[in-house]
Amino acid sequence: MTSLAPPLGIIAGAGRPPFLVASGMRKAGRRLVVAGLKGLASERLVAMSDEFAWCGLARIGSWIRLFHRHGVKQAVMIGSVSKKEIYSPFRFLRYVPDLRTAKLFFVRVRNDRRDNAILLAVADELKQEGIELVSCVKYCDEHLADEGLMTRKPIKGNLWSDVEFGWRIARASADLDIGQAIAVHENDIVAVEAIEGTDAMIRRAGRLCRVGGWTLIKVARPKQDMRFDVPTIGPSTIRNLKNSRCSCLAIEAGKTMIVDKTATLELADKLDIAVVGIRTDRPLPRAQS
């Protein structure tokens, strides 16, 4: 039975996570109003929504009008947006901003356009209009990474040494909002994620470390706002790691979303990639087995 509570909103980018959130909201008996970002969100979200509208990435005003029209008081922002597209040629023709977004981008975040600064400004804009952004994992927390070894392959010797070496460095990079992932091999930094995103960084690390056997460490920011930009991995991540000759993936337990969790971990086992979840509120454990 559908709840009489106000409908929940989703601002949907690309990928599977919007479907996980929508499914969780449905299980909670809530009606859904989805603002699908043009060129990013999947058309298949239409069938899962009570109300759906295509909205421009740079048109925050249209998101707000949609939510006001249908009485949305709380919303989730979920799904990937490739920031490199914002810096592509002719971007102002592709992403013509409305006045609200233009003021945000060229005034409020003029001196700091890192992801977190932009997303916090967006959250503030929505809050001013009576729309609260809530944790993007509130309705799908079963997909968060567990603590400890999540695959059959153990992590020993050099691989665990790389995890220990790289963990604090990855956290520092995330804290500076440079990127959430680094590649490590034999206690040396092979690659650091920046604007290109994790998948492109993985491919770059594979080209740089052709001997293979390297480790990917992907973390949340030390003060991660769970309303947006939560670290995410899935089957495509695992296949990319295998193609790039990676042997180990260390992620932050409780703060990393694993899309299609069971299938992702089964694929990691099949492709002989170890996956471990690590908590940041306690010392690093010893080598996993």
N, C-alpha and C positions, 0 to 999 in steps of 0.2 A: 504494500500500500504506500502511495506517495505521501510524503510528509507535507503538512500545511506550513512548515517553516519556509522562509523566503528562499528562492532558488539560489544556487551557488553559481558563480561565474568561473570560467576558465579562459585565460588568455593563452592561446595555444600556438606554440612554435612547431618545429619539425620533430619527427621521430616518434618513437613508441610511448615515451612518458605521458603525453596528454591522454592516451588511451587508458593507461594504468590509473591515472587520477580520475578520469571520467567513470571508469568501472567501479572504483572505490566509492565515489559519490553516489552512484546508482545503488550500490549495496547498502549505503546508509539511508536510502529512501529519499534522496533529494532530487529536485528538478535541476536541470542544467541549462545554463545560458552560455554559449561558447562564442568568443571572439576569435575567429580563426585568422591568423596572420597570413596575408596574401603571399603566395609563392613559397610558403613554409609549411603550414598546417595541412594535414591530410583531408581530402574530401570525405573520407570514411567517418570522420567525426560528426558529420551532419546527422547520420542515422542514430547516433548516441545522444543527440541533443534535443531538448525541448524547444529551444530557440537557438538559431545559429546565424551568424553574419560574418562575411569576409571583411576584415579591417586592415588598413595599411599599417605596416610596422611603425611608421613615423606619424601616426594619426591617433594619438592618445585620446583626443576628444571624441573620436568615434567609439572607442571602447567604453568611455564613460556614458555616452548617450545610450548605447545599447543596454548597459547594465541598469541605468536609471529607468529606462523604458519598461524593464521587466522586474524591477524591484530587487535587484541584486545588492546585497550588503557586504558579502564576503566573496573573495575571488582568489584563485590560484593562478600564478604565472608559471607555465611549465612548457618545456620543449626547447630545442636548440635554435639559436639564432647565430649565424656565422658573422662575427664582427668584421671579418675582412670584406664582406659585401658592402659595409658602410663606407669603406674607403676605395671602392671600385670606381672606375671611370663612369661618368654620367650618373653618379649616385643620386644627385639632386633631381634628376628626371625620374629615376626609378622609385625613389623614396621621397616624394614631395611632402614635406612636413606641414601639418596644420599649425595654427598660430600657437597653440598650447605647447606642442612639441618643439617648435622652433625656439620659443622662449626658454624652454628647459635646456635644450642642447647648446644654444648660443649664449645664454646668460647664466643659468644656474650651475651648469657643469663646464663652463667655458675653460676653466683652469685645471680641471681634472676630469678626463673622460675615460678613466678606467672603468671596467665593468661594474664594480660595486658602487661607485659614485653615481653612475647613470641609473642603475636599478633602484638605489635608495631614493633618488630624485623622483623616479616614476612612482614608487610606492607612496611618497609624500603627496604627489599630485592626485592620486586616487583617494588617499585619505581625506584630503581637503574636500572631496566630493562625496564623502560618506561611504566610500568603498574600502574595506580593509583587506589588504593582501595577507593571506594566512600561509602557514608552512606548506610547501609544495609536496611534502610527504605525509601530511596529516591523514590523507585518505588512502595511502598506499604504503604504509610503513613496513609491511611484510616484505617489501622488496629491498629493504636496506641491508647492507652487508653485515654479516655476523662477525663476531670476534674469533680469531684463530684461523687455523687452516681449513679452507672450505673445499679443497680438492684432495684427491688421493696422493698426488705427488708431493713428497716432503720437500722442505727447503733447508738445505744443509750447506755447510762450508762457505764457499765464495759467494753464493747467492744470498745467504743470510747476512754475510758481511756487507754486501752491497745495500741491503735493506737498512741495516743499522747505520751505515755511512750516509745514505741518501735521505733518510727520513727527515732529519732536522733541516736539511737544505731545501727539501721540497716544501716543508712548512714555512720556511722563511720566504721562499718564492711566492707562495700563496698569500702570505701576510702582506707582501708588497704589491699584491694584485698583478703580478707579472704573468703567472700561469699556475695551474693546479697540478702539473705533472712534470717529472723529470725522468730521464733515462740514465741508468748507472751501469758501469761495467768495471769490475776489478778496482773498486773504490775510486773511480774517476767519473766525472759528469760527461756524458756523451751528448745530451741534448736537454734543453729546457723549453717547455711549452710557452708560447707567447700568443700573438694574435691569430696564428694559423689554426689553433685548436689541437686537441689531443691526437686525433687520427692522423693529421698531417705530420705532427711531431713524431709519432711512432714510425711512420714511413721514413722520415729523415734520419731517425736514430738507426734504423735498419741499414740505410745506405752508409752511414758513418761507421757503424760497428759490424762490418761484414763477417767477422768471425762468429758472431752470434753469442748466445748465452747471457744476454744482458737482462736487466731488471727494470720494469716500469713502476714508478711510485707515483700514485695519484692521491691527493689529499684535499680536504676541505680547508678553507681559510681558518686560522686559529680562532677567530670569532665569527664563524660561518653563520650568516643569516639564512635560516632554512626556508625562507620565503622564495628564494630564487638562486639560480646558478649552483645548485647542488651537484657535486661530482657524480657522473653517471657513466656506467659501462654496460655493455651488452654483448650479444653474440658477434656483432660486427667488430667490436673491439678485440675480442679473442682471435677472430680470424686474421685481423690486421696484425696483431702481435705475432701470430704464427708465421705469417708471410714475411715479417720483418725479423725473424729469428730471435724473438724474445723468449726467455725461459720462465720468468717469474713476474707476477703482478701483485704488488702490495697496495692495498687501499684502506681507507679509514673506516673502521667499523662504526655503524650507527649513523654515519653521515654521507655514505656513498650509496646511490641507488643502483641496483643491479636489475636491468631490464630483463624480463623473462628469466628470472633468477635460476630456476631449476635447469632450464635449457642451456643457459650461459655456463653454469658450472659443469654440467655434463659435457659440453663442448670443450671446455678447458681440459677436462680429464682426457678426452679423446685425443686432443692435440698436444698433450703432455706439457701443459702450462700450469704451474703452481699458482694458486690464488690464496692470499692470506689477508684477513682483516685485522687491523691493529687499532687499539684504543689509544687516544692521546692523553687520557687522564691517569695513566699508570705507566711505569717503566716498560720499555720494549722487552718482550720475552726473549728467551734464548731460541736458538734455531728450532724451527718447527719440524715435527716428524709425526 
